[in-house]
């Protein structure tokens, strides 16, 4: 059990670096996963709402988790470990982009 804990602790920085996102012109790309990599692309016009949650540990560290929800069952994404100010900026920006593209439909 101690060996598993040590390996998990040693891989933690690499798992954190494997999480990322990119704001593109028409959509948001979210990447995560070390061994099993997952890339999710969510069009701004399909986002229903953007949720920012903060656990007590995240609050102490100044971090937050950004969750993106769409109408499709399997197409939600989350970006954990974002600085709180960046999470608020990201929520506002994604909401504005979603409303602008939804208005064009």
Order of alpha helices (4+ residues) and beta strands (2+ residues): alpha-beta-beta-beta-beta-alpha-beta-beta-alpha
